[in-house]
Every structure is written in C-alpha cells, then in structure tokens.
C-alpha cells in the first residue's frame, strides 16, 4: 500500500480498546489501522514515530463562541484549539437577522482564518427564523439549533438576540422535530426567577462568584431543563442540554431521558470542563464568571460521577475569548465567558484518567465519537479506515505547569494557570496534515473546511 503518511509505534485509542497499531493516511483520510510494520518505510511519504505516545481521535468541540470580537478570532482561537488536540469545532452563530445573512458572513471569516474544520449551530429567536428553518437545513447544511430560555425581554440584546417566550419554545421544538436527526440545543435557565433573585443579592451587597451563583441558583437551571425536556417530548424533538452545571439539573435531565427513551426522543447531556474542575469558591474569582455559574464542590463531584458512569454524553468548552482586562471588574459588570476550547483533552487526561481512573476509551467517546455522532459529522470522531485523518498524538506522562500563554488564546488567561497537568497533546493532525507539531503551530489559516450536515435520510 502506498500512502502519504504512516504513524508507527503508538497506541491507538478507539471506543473498543487501545491497540498497538500503525495508522496509514492517504488523501486526508485514514487508509487503514494496521498491524505494526505492515507498511514498509518506502511505501510512505513520511513515517512519523509515535513511540511512547497514544494516538487519539481529534477532539470534536461541540460548543464554542468564536469571533465574538471579530472574524480574526478564527485564527487565534483555532490555533489555540489545535494546541489542545482539537481538529473540528461546531460554533454558534447568533443574531436576530436572517441566518441567510449571518451564516455567509460567519463562513467568510472562518474560511479565511480557521486552521481546523468547522460546522455551525444557529439560534432561531424570531418568527422569521422559524419560518426559514427548513431552508437552513436544506440550503445551509445546518441541523442543530439553540434556544436560550434565559433570553427574555432585553437579556439577549448584547448579542443581538430578540427575547422569546414559551410559545416560541414550543414552535421551535416543533420546527426542529420535522427533521429526523436534527437537534434542539437548549440553554436552560429561568430568567424571570433570576431577575428577582438578582435584585435581592445585589441589595444585600454580595459580590464574587458566590453572589453570581446565588443570583442564578441550581433550581433555575433544573426547572428550565425539565420544562424544555417536556416540550421537546411533546414535539418529538431530540434534545441536547448544553453546559449542565449542577446535580439538580442533571437529575431532571436523567428523569427526562428515562421518560423519553420509550418515545424515541433522545435526551443528550453535555457538561463543560470548568464545571468539573472549579466551583464558586475557586481562587480564579471573577475570571470564572459564566452562565450557568460555577456551582458547589458537591455539584462538581456529581458531574464527575456522571462523566465516569456514562450518564454524560459530551464535554464542551463553551469557549468565549473574553480578555482578562475586561473581566477583572465587579461580578455584576464582568462579561460572561471563559476560554476553554484547548483544555478538554488535557483536563480529562489529568483530572479524569490519572486522578480518577477514567478509561482512555471513555475519554475518546466524550470528546470525539459522541459529539460527532450526535451532531451528524459522519467522518469525524473515530479512528478507522475511511474516517478523516483527524488525530491527536498524546504523551500521557508529560507534566506541565499551565500559564496564561500555554494555549495561546487572545483571552490572556485561562482557568488552569498555576496547575500542573499530566497528559498533553504533542501533535495535532487535521485531514492528514499537521496543524501543531514540535511546540509550534504549522497549519495554515484558511485550511479549515466548512462541514455541511444533512438530515438523517440524506446522510444515510
């Protein structure tokens, strides 16, 4: 077999086990996962020695907010992502204009700057969006849609998002349900309760992450999770609960999953690395302001249990490249959002595998196979013949202290500064080409491709 690249000597991580195998790459795809030494050096354009390393499927990031400050973020933040083993990202596009206007604008920036492949979610927050949703699927190649229960009144105006209500929620679920394989993503928080609690907490002069948590407590997330799962079931839509942050919300989603299982309406559950590793008492302080808030240590422990036992389906980052200079102010004025896109793989290796005994196969499922399967990326998330050659070469034993420059985001901070983490990607390959190698970004801006997704019938 003549191939362009063969990766030899590494241990290949799949959902079914860890294999001693060579990975052959040809024309951007995996040509085979083969017994060691089957391909001779003269049959490969390049032989990559991965001795002592594990070969993981490239990370599929299901939840990011890139380009909040401009399209150039696609370059800095996908470079940061590549340092963390990420080879594809699904980014949120949000606004009240038609997505026939907003999506081409987003793609123009991503096509110019992104170093990795990308797909898009959109947020249908107007009647026009719902009227056009069928065409978003058929013409824009988008099959996942997000609803913010927290964006009522003027809450979403800073992102250009119109306020909605429960009537819109039901119509949204019905519109998504028309397309088998489409996913209704939901950010669950009851903002009307938050408004009253926030007044009370501010009047008491509370500050910091505990105050933010008190103003948006776990039960406002849990109630909205129950409500959106109920309407998803009524409409027959598949539900994806983003950034689950609390044991209370997790329990409601697990109950909804049990009910929905008999009606063939899946309920998928995502959490984020920051909810696993940080809580309201973390020293990170206001830099950790995010919605939903960082919770209690008990919530983090409950989420870890759900990660380890298979309850949670995916790990997202909810990445937003907010800069330290604008974050460091009062908790009530600091913008929401933290950088997280490069962190998932290293966090799961260090905190999950090394500290909690998580299997490598489970890591691969959480960060690659499951998000690719749920969101309809058929060539992503696994290592087998025919898949895109998206790979992360990982040194499980490497220990490194994190500082603000570790991953290179424009945020100028990350939540893990000062932590010593064990288990790091040392190279990232996207569609057969190195993007990150020898501590350097070697990929070219604009090399990432848009992933157009199709409904289930068309994909089949």
C-alpha positions in Angstrom: 0.0 0.0 0.0 1.4 3.4 -1.0 0.4 6.1 1.5 1.3 9.7 2.2 1.9 9.2 6.0 2.2 6.3 8.4 2.2 6.8 12.1 4.1 4.0 13.8 4.9 2.8 17.3 1.9 4.5 19.0 -1.0 3.0 20.9 -4.3 3.8 19.1 -7.3 4.7 21.2 -10.7 3.6 20.0 -14.0 3.1 21.6 -13.4 -0.7 21.6 -9.9 -0.6 23.2 -6.3 0.6 22.9 -4.5 -1.1 20.0 -0.8 -1.4 19.2 -1.2 -0.4 15.5 0.1 1.8 12.7 -2.2 4.4 11.2 -1.9 4.9 7.4 -3.1 8.2 5.9 -3.8 8.9 2.3 -5.6 11.9 0.7 -6.7 13.3 4.0 -8.4 10.0 5.1 -7.3 7.1 7.2 -6.3 4.4 4.8 -6.0 1.7 7.4 -5.4 0.8 11.1 -2.8 -1.9 10.5 -0.6 -4.3 12.4 2.7 -2.7 13.3 5.3 -2.8 10.5 2.9 -3.9 7.8 3.6 -0.8 5.7 7.3 -0.5 4.9 9.1 2.9 5.1 9.5 3.1 1.3 5.7 2.8 0.9 5.1 6.1 2.9 5.9 9.6 2.0 6.5 10.3 5.7 7.0 8.0 8.6 6.0 9.5 12.0 7.5 7.8 15.0 4.9 7.8 17.8 6.7 5.6 20.2 5.7 6.2 23.7 2.6 8.2 22.6 -1.1 7.4 22.3 -3.0 8.3 19.1 -6.4 9.7 19.9 -9.1 10.8 17.5 -9.0 14.5 17.1 -11.2 16.4 19.6 -14.7 17.4 18.2 -15.6 20.6 20.1 -19.4 20.8 20.2 -19.9 24.1 21.9 -17.9 27.3 21.1 -18.4 31.0 20.6 -15.6 32.1 18.3 -15.4 35.5 16.7 -17.4 37.5 19.3 -14.8 40.3 18.8 -14.3 39.8 15.1 -13.5 37.2 12.4 -9.8 37.2 13.2 -10.6 35.2 16.3 -11.0 32.2 14.0 -7.2 32.2 13.6 -6.1 32.8 17.2 -8.7 30.5 18.8 -8.5 27.6 16.3 -4.7 27.8 16.7 -5.3 27.5 20.5 -7.7 24.7 19.9 -5.1 22.8 17.8 -2.6 23.0 20.6 -5.2 21.1 22.6 -5.8 18.4 20.1 -9.0 19.9 18.6 -9.5 19.1 14.9 -13.1 20.3 14.4 -15.4 22.7 16.1 -19.1 23.5 16.0 -19.5 27.2 16.5 -22.6 29.2 17.5 -23.9 31.9 15.2 -26.4 34.2 17.0 -28.4 37.2 16.0 -31.9 38.4 15.1 -31.2 38.9 11.3 -31.9 36.1 8.9 -29.3 33.4 9.0 -29.2 33.6 5.3 -27.3 36.9 6.0 -25.5 35.9 9.2 -24.2 32.4 8.2 -22.4 33.5 5.0 -20.8 36.3 7.0 -19.6 33.8 9.6 -18.3 31.4 6.9 -16.4 34.2 5.2 -14.4 34.8 8.3 -13.9 31.1 9.2 -13.0 30.2 5.6 -10.3 32.9 5.7 -8.8 32.2 9.1 -9.7 28.8 10.6 -7.0 26.2 10.9 -9.4 23.4 11.6 -12.7 22.1 10.1 -15.9 23.7 11.4 -19.7 23.3 11.4 -22.3 25.8 12.7 -25.2 25.9 15.1 -27.7 28.8 14.8 -30.1 30.3 17.3 -33.7 30.7 16.0 -35.1 33.5 18.1 -37.6 35.2 15.7 -40.6 34.0 13.8 -38.6 34.6 10.6 -36.0 32.1 11.8 -38.7 29.5 12.4 -40.2 30.2 9.0 -36.8 29.7 7.4 -35.6 26.8 9.5 -36.4 24.1 6.8 -34.2 26.0 4.4 -31.4 26.3 7.0 -31.3 22.5 6.9 -31.6 22.1 3.1 -29.6 25.1 1.9 -27.2 26.0 4.6 -26.3 22.5 5.8 -27.2 23.2 9.5 -29.0 20.6 11.6 -28.6 21.9 15.1 -30.3 24.8 16.7 -30.1 26.5 20.1 -32.8 28.1 22.3 -31.9 30.3 25.2 -34.7 30.1 27.9 -32.7 32.9 29.6 -33.1 35.4 26.7 -36.4 37.1 27.5 -37.0 40.8 27.3 -33.7 42.5 26.7 -31.5 39.8 28.2 -30.1 38.8 24.9 -29.7 42.3 23.3 -26.0 42.4 23.9 -25.7 39.6 21.4 -28.3 40.9 19.1 -30.8 38.2 20.1 -34.5 39.0 20.4 -36.4 38.0 23.5 -38.6 34.9 23.3 -41.2 33.1 25.4 -42.6 29.5 26.0 -44.8 29.8 22.9 -41.8 30.3 20.8 -40.1 27.4 22.6 -42.8 25.1 21.6 -42.8 26.3 18.0 -39.0 25.9 17.9 -39.3 22.3 19.1 -41.9 21.5 16.5 -39.8 23.1 13.8 -36.7 21.0 14.7 -38.7 17.8 15.1 -39.7 17.9 11.5 -36.2 16.9 10.6 -35.0 13.4 11.8 -31.5 13.8 13.0 -31.8 17.5 13.8 -31.0 18.5 17.4 -32.7 21.0 19.6 -29.9 22.5 21.8 -31.2 24.3 24.9 -29.6 26.7 27.4 -31.9 26.1 30.4 -32.3 29.0 33.0 -35.5 30.5 34.2 -34.5 34.2 33.8 -37.8 35.5 35.4 -36.8 33.9 38.7 -33.2 35.2 38.2 -34.4 38.8 37.9 -36.0 38.7 41.3 -33.1 36.9 43.0 -30.5 39.2 41.4 -32.3 42.2 42.9 -32.1 40.6 46.3 -28.5 39.5 46.1 -27.3 42.9 44.9 -29.3 44.7 47.6 -27.5 42.6 50.2 -24.2 43.8 48.7 -22.9 40.3 47.8 -20.0 40.0 45.4 -17.9 37.4 43.7 -18.7 34.0 42.3 -20.8 33.0 45.3 -23.0 36.0 44.6 -23.3 35.1 40.9 -24.3 31.5 41.9 -26.8 32.8 44.4 -28.5 35.0 41.8 -28.8 32.1 39.3 -29.1 29.0 41.6 -29.2 25.4 40.5 -33.0 25.2 40.7 -33.5 27.9 38.0 -31.4 25.7 35.7 -33.2 22.5 36.8 -36.7 23.9 36.3 -35.9 25.1 32.8 -34.2 21.8 32.0 -37.4 20.0 33.0 -39.6 22.4 31.0 -37.6 22.3 27.8 -37.4 18.5 28.0 -41.1 18.3 28.4 -41.8 20.4 25.3 -39.2 18.5 23.3 -41.1 15.3 24.2 -44.4 16.9 23.2 -43.0 17.9 19.9 -41.0 14.8 19.3 -37.6 16.6 19.1 -34.2 15.3 20.1 -32.9 17.4 22.9 -29.3 18.4 23.7 -28.9 20.1 27.1 -25.8 22.3 26.9 -23.3 23.1 29.7 -25.1 21.1 32.5 -23.7 22.6 35.7 -25.5 21.2 38.7 -26.6 17.9 40.3 -30.1 19.3 40.4 -30.3 19.9 36.6 -28.5 16.6 35.9 -31.2 14.7 37.9 -34.0 16.4 36.0 -32.4 15.5 32.6 -31.8 11.9 33.7 -35.5 11.6 34.6 -36.5 13.2 31.2 -34.2 10.7 29.5 -35.9 7.8 31.2 -39.3 9.0 30.0 -38.2 9.9 26.5 -36.5 6.6 26.0 -39.9 4.9 25.4 -40.9 7.6 22.9 -37.6 7.5 20.9 -36.9 11.2 21.6 -33.3 11.2 22.8 -32.0 13.5 25.6 -28.3 14.2 25.3 -26.4 15.8 28.2 -23.3 18.0 27.9 -21.2 19.4 30.7 -18.1 21.5 30.5 -14.6 21.1 31.9 -14.9 24.2 34.1 -17.8 22.7 36.0 -15.8 19.6 36.7 -12.7 21.5 38.0 -13.9 24.8 39.5 -16.6 25.9 41.9 -17.9 29.1 43.4 -15.0 29.1 46.0 -12.3 28.8 43.4 -9.4 31.3 43.6 -10.0 32.2 39.9 -12.6 34.7 41.2 -14.4 36.9 38.7 -12.5 35.5 35.8 -14.7 32.4 36.2 -17.9 34.3 35.6 -20.0 32.2 33.2 -23.6 31.2 32.7 -24.8 29.0 34.3 -22.5 29.9 37.2 -19.8 27.8 38.8 -21.6 25.8 41.5 -20.6 23.9 44.6 -17.9 21.3 45.1 -20.7 18.8 45.6 -22.1 19.7 42.1 -18.6 19.1 40.6 -18.4 15.7 42.3 -21.8 14.7 41.0 -20.9 15.7 37.5 -17.7 13.7 37.7 -19.7 10.7 38.7 -21.9 11.2 35.7 -18.9 11.5 33.4 -17.4 8.3 34.8 -20.5 6.2 34.7 -21.6 7.2 31.2 -24.6 9.4 32.0 -23.0 12.5 30.4 -22.6 12.2 26.7 -20.2 15.0 25.8 -17.7 17.5 27.1 -18.0 21.0 25.7 -16.0 24.1 26.4 -18.5 27.0 25.9 -15.4 28.8 24.7 -15.6 32.6 24.7 -12.3 34.6 24.3 -13.1 37.3 26.8 -10.0 39.2 27.8 -8.6 39.4 31.3 -8.6 43.3 31.1 -12.4 43.4 30.7 -13.2 40.5 33.0 -11.5 41.9 36.1 -14.2 44.1 37.5 -17.3 43.7 39.7 -19.1 40.4 39.2 -22.1 42.4 38.1 -20.2 44.2 35.3 -17.8 41.5 34.2 -18.8 39.9 30.8 -19.8 36.2 30.8 -17.5 33.7 29.2 -14.2 32.0 29.6 -11.6 30.4 27.2 -11.8 26.7 27.2 -11.6 25.2 23.7 -8.0 23.9 24.1 -8.5 22.4 27.6 -10.8 19.4 27.3 -8.4 16.7 26.4 -5.7 17.6 28.9 -8.3 18.1 31.7 -9.8 14.7 31.1 -6.4 13.1 31.0 -5.0 14.8 34.0 -8.1 15.0 36.2 -10.0 12.0 34.8 -7.5 9.4 33.8 -4.7 10.0 36.2 -6.7 11.1 39.2 -9.9 9.2 38.9 -9.1 6.1 36.8 -11.2 7.1 33.7 -10.5 4.8 30.8 -8.9 6.2 27.7 -11.8 4.8 25.6 -14.2 6.8 27.7 -12.2 10.0 27.0 -12.3 9.3 23.3 -16.1 8.8 23.4 -16.7 12.1 25.3 -14.5 14.4 23.3 -14.7 12.8 19.8 -17.1 9.9 19.0 -20.2 11.1 20.8 -20.2 14.8 19.6 -19.5 13.7 16.1 -22.4 11.1 16.2 -24.9 13.4 17.9 -24.3 16.3 15.5 -24.0 14.4 12.3 -20.3 14.6 11.4 -20.0 11.1 9.9 -16.3 11.2 9.0 -15.2 12.7 12.4 -14.6 11.4 15.9 -13.1 7.9 15.3 -10.0 6.1 14.0 -10.8 3.6 11.3 -10.4 3.2 7.6 -12.4 5.9 5.7 -12.6 8.4 8.5 -11.0 11.8 8.1 -7.4 11.6 9.3 -8.0 13.9 12.4 -5.7 12.8 15.2 -4.1 14.0 18.4 -0.8 12.4 19.4 -0.7 12.4 23.2 2.1 12.0 25.8 0.2 10.6 28.8 3.1 11.0 31.1 4.1 14.6 30.2 3.6 17.0 33.1 3.5 20.7 32.5 2.6 23.8 34.5 0.0 26.0 33.0 0.4 29.7 32.5 -1.6 32.3 30.6 0.3 31.7 27.4 0.0 27.9 27.4 -2.6 27.5 24.7 -2.3 31.0 23.1 -5.9 32.3 23.2 -6.3 36.1 23.0 -8.0 35.9 26.3 -4.6 36.3 28.1 -5.8 34.0 30.9 -7.2 30.5 31.4 -8.7 28.8 34.4 -5.8 26.5 35.0 -3.0 29.0 35.5 -0.6 27.5 38.1 -2.0 24.0 37.8 0.4 21.2 36.9 -1.4 18.9 34.4 -0.4 15.5 33.3 -1.2 14.2 29.8 -0.7 16.6 26.9 -1.2 16.6 23.1 2.2 17.0 21.4 1.0 17.0 17.8 -2.4 17.5 16.1 -3.2 16.3 12.6 -6.3 17.6 10.7 -7.3 15.8 7.5 -3.8 14.2 7.2 -1.8 17.5 7.7 0.0 18.6 10.8 -1.5 21.7 12.4 0.5 21.6 15.6 4.0 19.9 15.9 7.2 20.4 17.8 5.6 23.1 20.1 4.6 25.2 17.0 1.5 25.9 15.0 2.4 24.7 11.5 -1.1 24.8 9.9 -2.2 27.5 7.5 -5.0 30.0 8.3 -7.9 29.1 6.0 -7.1 25.4 5.7 -10.2 24.5 7.8 -13.3 23.5 5.8 -17.0 24.0 6.5 -18.8 20.8 7.3 -22.2 20.8 5.7 -24.5 18.5 7.5 -27.6 16.7 6.1 -30.7 15.2 7.7 -30.7 11.6 8.6 -32.3 10.3 5.4 -30.0 12.2 3.2 -26.9 11.2 5.2 -27.9 7.5 5.1 
